[in-house]
Amino acid sequence: MTVARLPSLALILLLLSGAFVPAPASETIHRPTVSSTDIDHFWEAYDEALSTDDPARQTQILQRRYIDRGTPGLKALMAVKGYTAQSYVDAIRAYPRYWTSVRPHTLRARSAIAELEPELRKFQTLYPRLRPAAIYIAIGALKSSGTTQNDKVLIGAELATGDDSVDTSDMPPKMRDWLATYFRSRPFETMTLLTMHEFVHTQQRGPGSNLLGQALYEGVADFVAERVTGRKPRLPYVEYGPANETAIKAAFVQQMEGENTDDWLYNDTDNAFQVRDLGYYVGYAICDAYYRKAADKKGAITRMIELDFTDRQAIKAFVDTSAYFSPAHTGN
């Protein structure tokens, strides 16, 4: 299998500036693109939209100046998250202080792009079968800091570039509390980690069919991204998980064969532990236990990435090998 070649920094900058340098035919398909042009287009549309108070006119402006000019990544982000021009207008009108404060943060996205090349090279070293994927950094409507569609990594800069200086005061209490916690983690400082997490997803076979499979799907992405970057997310589940592992395991085992992920993934704090996304921690911890036991570390990474998360027998075999749920397992 041909090993994916990763772009030089010069090529990344050329792609971002809109310049195009043709590559030899044998190399072209192996070079991922990195684009943040949607950010500039959004703020151009935003400025024009604020010149009128007419919501219908604002929707037309967002459609014409942002969406119609969008990259394939913006189109994919909108499809995955269900965004429309109206979604953007509603968010802009509802949270004016938020958008004013987050704007300069989103413009920092370009400075993070240069960090991606060495991390992708590390990823390729860990996983030589790495397939190319395009990375798009765009402005979403507050539903996701990162997601994927097929071979596209989709970063929502209105969330992923923030920190605790972003003003969330005009948001409803539940949303404000969630974003305050998220921005306290200073996501911009770990934006490369987020991007690598999502890049892992582009290499996987797709989401799981039950709670255990889906927790592993996310846990593998967290674990491999940490191997690449040397970092962990600065989110509550990372600290809470190891400190409360026995209780978390006991509760997870009761639900892991079911398809309901509400208490464990993509959730609010209204669960028994009052902590979001503990399924990420469980999946990560299983991977960590598996990796520690593996004699062939590179082979362990390959098996994680190439797991079929819908194959319950394969998932069970992986978990059994990890011995994570064994009474003898002592944790990290």
C-alpha positions as CSV (number, residue, x, y, z in Angstrom):
1,M,0.0,0.0,0.0
2,T,1.3,3.5,-0.9
3,V,2.2,5.5,2.2
4,A,0.4,8.9,2.4
5,R,2.7,11.8,1.9
6,L,2.1,14.8,4.0
7,P,2.4,18.4,2.9
8,S,5.3,20.7,3.5
9,L,4.6,23.9,5.4
10,A,5.2,25.8,2.2
11,L,2.5,23.8,0.4
12,I,0.1,24.4,3.3
13,L,0.7,28.2,3.1
14,L,0.2,28.1,-0.7
15,L,-3.1,26.3,-0.3
16,L,-4.3,28.8,2.3
17,S,-3.3,31.8,0.2
18,G,-5.2,30.4,-2.8
19,A,-2.1,29.8,-4.9
20,F,-1.8,26.5,-6.7
21,V,1.3,24.6,-7.6
22,P,0.7,21.5,-9.6
23,A,2.3,18.4,-8.1
24,P,3.5,15.3,-10.0
25,A,0.6,13.0,-10.7
26,S,2.0,10.3,-8.4
27,E,1.9,12.7,-5.4
28,T,-1.2,14.8,-5.9
29,I,-3.7,12.4,-4.4
30,H,-1.6,11.9,-1.3
31,R,-1.4,15.5,-0.2
32,P,-4.2,16.6,2.2
33,T,-5.5,20.2,1.9
34,V,-5.7,22.5,4.9
35,S,-8.1,25.4,4.5
36,S,-9.3,28.3,6.7
37,T,-10.7,30.5,4.0
38,D,-14.3,30.0,5.3
39,I,-13.4,32.0,8.4
40,D,-12.7,35.1,6.3
41,H,-15.8,34.6,4.3
42,F,-18.0,34.3,7.4
43,W,-16.8,37.6,8.9
44,E,-17.3,39.4,5.6
45,A,-20.9,38.0,5.5
46,Y,-21.3,38.9,9.2
47,D,-20.3,42.5,8.7
48,E,-22.6,42.9,5.8
49,A,-25.5,41.2,7.7
50,L,-25.1,43.7,10.6
51,S,-25.7,46.5,8.2
52,T,-29.4,45.7,8.2
53,D,-32.0,44.7,10.8
54,D,-34.1,42.7,8.4
55,P,-33.8,39.0,9.3
56,A,-34.8,37.9,5.8
57,R,-32.2,40.2,4.2
58,Q,-29.6,38.9,6.7
59,T,-30.4,35.3,5.7
60,Q,-29.9,36.2,2.1
61,I,-26.5,37.7,2.9
62,L,-25.3,34.7,4.9
63,Q,-26.4,32.5,2.0
64,R,-24.7,34.5,-0.7
65,R,-21.6,35.8,1.1
66,Y,-20.8,32.7,3.2
67,I,-22.5,29.5,2.2
68,D,-22.5,29.9,-1.6
69,R,-18.8,30.7,-1.4
70,G,-18.0,27.9,0.9
71,T,-15.4,25.2,0.7
72,P,-16.3,21.5,0.4
73,G,-15.6,21.5,4.2
74,L,-18.2,24.1,5.0
75,K,-20.7,22.2,2.9
76,A,-19.9,19.0,4.8
77,L,-20.0,20.7,8.2
78,M,-23.4,22.1,7.4
79,A,-24.7,18.7,6.2
80,V,-23.4,16.9,9.3
81,K,-24.7,19.4,11.8
82,G,-27.9,20.5,10.0
83,Y,-26.8,24.1,9.6
84,T,-28.7,26.5,7.3
85,A,-28.4,30.2,6.6
86,Q,-31.2,30.7,9.1
87,S,-29.1,28.8,11.7
88,Y,-26.4,31.4,11.4
89,V,-28.7,34.4,11.4
90,D,-30.5,33.0,14.5
91,A,-27.2,32.6,16.4
92,I,-25.9,36.0,15.3
93,R,-29.1,37.8,16.4
94,A,-29.4,35.8,19.7
95,Y,-25.8,36.1,20.9
96,P,-24.3,39.4,19.8
97,R,-21.8,39.7,22.6
98,Y,-20.6,36.2,22.0
99,W,-19.8,36.8,18.3
100,T,-18.1,40.1,19.0
101,S,-15.8,38.5,21.6
102,V,-15.0,35.3,19.7
103,R,-14.1,37.0,16.4
104,P,-10.5,37.7,17.1
105,H,-10.1,34.2,18.5
106,T,-11.2,32.6,15.2
107,L,-8.6,34.6,13.3
108,R,-5.9,32.7,15.3
109,A,-6.8,29.5,13.5
110,R,-4.1,30.1,10.9
111,S,-1.4,30.1,13.5
112,A,-2.4,26.6,14.5
113,I,-2.1,25.2,11.0
114,A,1.7,25.2,11.0
115,E,1.6,22.7,13.9
116,L,-0.4,20.2,12.0
117,E,2.4,19.0,9.6
118,P,4.7,17.6,12.3
119,E,1.8,16.0,14.1
120,L,0.6,14.3,10.9
121,R,4.1,13.0,10.3
122,K,4.1,11.5,13.8
123,F,0.7,9.9,13.1
124,Q,2.0,8.4,9.9
125,T,5.0,6.9,11.8
126,L,2.6,5.3,14.3
127,Y,0.2,4.2,11.7
128,P,1.9,3.7,8.3
129,R,-1.4,3.0,6.5
130,L,-2.5,6.5,7.2
131,R,-4.9,7.7,4.5
132,P,-5.1,11.4,3.4
133,A,-7.9,13.6,4.6
134,A,-8.6,17.2,4.0
135,I,-8.8,19.5,7.1
136,Y,-11.2,22.4,7.0
137,I,-11.5,25.1,9.6
138,A,-14.8,27.0,9.3
139,I,-17.4,28.9,11.4
140,G,-20.3,26.8,12.5
141,A,-23.4,27.7,14.5
142,L,-22.4,26.5,17.9
143,K,-23.1,22.8,17.7
144,S,-19.6,21.3,17.3
145,S,-16.0,22.1,17.7
146,G,-15.0,19.2,15.6
147,T,-16.5,16.4,13.5
148,T,-15.9,14.5,10.3
149,Q,-17.5,13.5,7.0
150,N,-15.8,10.7,5.2
151,D,-12.2,12.0,4.4
152,K,-12.8,15.5,5.7
153,V,-11.9,16.8,9.2
154,L,-14.3,19.7,10.1
155,I,-13.3,22.1,12.8
156,G,-15.8,24.7,14.1
157,A,-13.6,27.7,14.8
158,E,-16.3,29.6,16.7
159,L,-15.8,27.0,19.5
160,A,-12.4,25.4,18.9
161,T,-10.4,28.7,19.0
162,G,-11.9,30.1,22.2
163,D,-10.7,30.5,25.7
164,D,-12.2,31.8,29.0
165,S,-12.2,35.4,27.7
166,V,-15.1,34.7,25.3
167,D,-18.3,36.4,26.5
168,T,-21.2,33.9,26.9
169,S,-23.3,36.2,29.0
170,D,-26.1,36.5,26.5
171,M,-26.8,32.8,26.3
172,P,-29.4,30.7,28.1
173,P,-28.1,29.3,31.5
174,K,-27.6,25.7,30.4
175,M,-25.7,26.7,27.2
176,R,-23.7,29.3,29.1
177,D,-22.7,26.8,31.8
178,W,-21.6,24.3,29.1
179,L,-19.6,26.8,27.1
180,A,-18.0,28.3,30.2
181,T,-16.7,24.9,31.2
182,Y,-15.5,24.3,27.7
183,F,-13.8,27.6,27.3
184,R,-12.1,27.3,30.7
185,S,-10.3,24.3,29.1
186,R,-8.7,26.9,26.7
187,P,-9.5,24.8,23.6
188,F,-7.3,26.9,21.2
189,E,-4.3,25.7,23.1
190,T,-5.2,22.0,22.3
191,M,-6.7,22.7,18.8
192,T,-4.0,20.4,17.3
193,L,-5.1,17.6,19.6
194,L,-8.8,18.1,18.6
195,T,-7.7,18.0,14.9
196,M,-5.8,14.8,15.4
197,H,-8.8,13.2,17.3
198,E,-11.0,14.0,14.3
199,F,-8.3,12.8,11.9
200,V,-8.3,9.4,13.6
201,H,-12.0,9.2,12.9
202,T,-11.3,9.6,9.2
203,Q,-9.2,6.4,9.4
204,Q,-11.8,4.4,11.3
205,R,-14.6,2.2,9.9
206,G,-17.4,4.3,11.4
207,P,-19.3,4.6,14.6
208,G,-20.3,1.8,16.9
209,S,-23.7,0.1,17.0
210,N,-24.0,0.0,20.8
211,L,-22.7,2.0,23.8
212,L,-19.5,-0.1,24.1
213,G,-18.7,0.2,20.4
214,Q,-19.3,3.9,20.4
215,A,-17.3,4.5,23.5
216,L,-14.4,2.7,21.9
217,Y,-14.9,4.6,18.7
218,E,-14.3,7.9,20.7
219,G,-11.8,6.4,23.1
220,V,-9.6,5.1,20.3
221,A,-9.6,8.6,18.8
222,D,-8.6,10.2,22.2
223,F,-5.9,7.5,22.8
224,V,-4.3,7.7,19.4
225,A,-4.4,11.5,19.4
226,E,-2.6,11.5,22.7
227,R,0.1,9.2,21.3
228,V,0.5,11.6,18.4
229,T,0.5,14.9,20.3
230,G,1.5,14.0,23.9
231,R,-1.6,15.8,25.2
232,K,-5.0,15.0,26.7
233,P,-8.1,17.1,26.5
234,R,-8.5,19.5,29.3
235,L,-12.1,18.4,30.0
236,P,-13.7,17.2,33.2
237,Y,-14.0,13.5,32.1
238,V,-10.2,13.3,31.9
239,E,-9.7,14.0,35.6
240,Y,-12.9,12.6,36.9
241,G,-12.6,9.2,35.2
242,P,-9.5,7.9,36.9
243,A,-10.6,9.3,40.3
244,N,-13.9,7.5,40.1
245,E,-13.1,4.5,38.0
246,T,-14.6,1.7,40.1
247,A,-18.1,3.4,40.2
248,I,-17.9,4.3,36.5
249,K,-17.0,0.8,35.5
250,A,-19.9,-0.7,37.5
251,A,-22.4,1.7,36.0
252,F,-21.0,1.3,32.4
253,V,-21.1,-2.5,32.5
254,Q,-24.8,-2.4,33.2
255,Q,-25.5,-0.4,30.0
256,M,-22.7,-1.1,27.6
257,E,-24.5,-3.7,25.5
258,G,-27.4,-1.4,24.9
259,E,-27.8,1.2,22.2
260,N,-28.7,4.1,24.4
261,T,-25.6,6.4,24.9
262,D,-27.5,9.3,26.6
263,D,-25.8,9.0,30.0
264,W,-22.3,8.6,28.5
265,L,-21.7,10.4,25.2
266,Y,-22.6,13.8,23.8
267,N,-24.6,14.4,26.9
268,D,-25.3,17.1,29.4
269,T,-24.4,16.8,33.1
270,D,-27.8,15.3,34.0
271,N,-26.5,11.8,34.6
272,A,-25.6,9.9,37.8
273,F,-22.1,11.3,37.8
274,Q,-23.0,14.9,36.7
275,V,-20.1,14.8,34.2
276,R,-20.2,15.0,30.4
277,D,-18.9,12.4,28.1
278,L,-17.6,9.7,30.5
279,G,-17.9,7.2,27.7
280,Y,-14.9,8.9,26.1
281,Y,-13.0,8.1,29.3
282,V,-14.1,4.4,29.4
283,G,-13.2,3.9,25.8
284,Y,-9.8,5.6,26.3
285,A,-9.1,3.5,29.4
286,I,-9.9,0.3,27.6
287,C,-7.4,1.3,24.9
288,D,-4.8,2.2,27.4
289,A,-5.1,-1.2,29.1
290,Y,-4.9,-3.0,25.8
291,Y,-1.8,-1.0,24.7
292,R,0.0,-1.6,28.0
293,K,-0.5,-5.4,27.6
294,A,0.5,-5.4,23.9
295,A,4.1,-6.5,23.0
296,D,3.8,-4.9,19.6
297,K,2.8,-1.3,20.3
298,K,2.5,-0.3,16.6
299,G,0.4,-3.3,15.9
300,A,-1.8,-2.4,18.9
301,I,-2.4,1.1,17.4
302,T,-3.2,-0.5,14.0
303,R,-5.7,-2.9,15.6
304,M,-7.4,0.0,17.5
305,I,-7.8,2.1,14.4
306,E,-9.0,-0.7,12.2
307,L,-11.6,-2.2,14.6
308,D,-15.0,-2.6,13.2
309,F,-17.0,-0.9,15.9
310,T,-20.3,-2.5,14.7
311,D,-18.9,-6.0,15.1
312,R,-19.8,-6.9,18.6
313,Q,-17.7,-10.0,18.7
314,A,-14.6,-8.1,17.6
315,I,-15.3,-5.5,20.2
316,K,-15.7,-8.1,22.9
317,A,-12.5,-9.8,21.9
318,F,-10.6,-6.5,22.0
319,V,-12.1,-5.6,25.5
320,D,-11.4,-9.1,26.8
321,T,-7.8,-8.9,25.7
322,S,-7.4,-5.5,27.5
323,A,-8.8,-7.1,30.7
324,Y,-10.1,-3.7,31.6
325,F,-13.2,-5.0,33.3
326,S,-11.4,-7.8,35.0
327,P,-11.4,-7.6,38.8
328,A,-7.6,-7.8,38.7
329,H,-7.3,-4.7,36.5
330,T,-5.7,-1.9,38.6
331,G,-6.2,1.1,36.3
332,N,-3.7,3.7,35.1
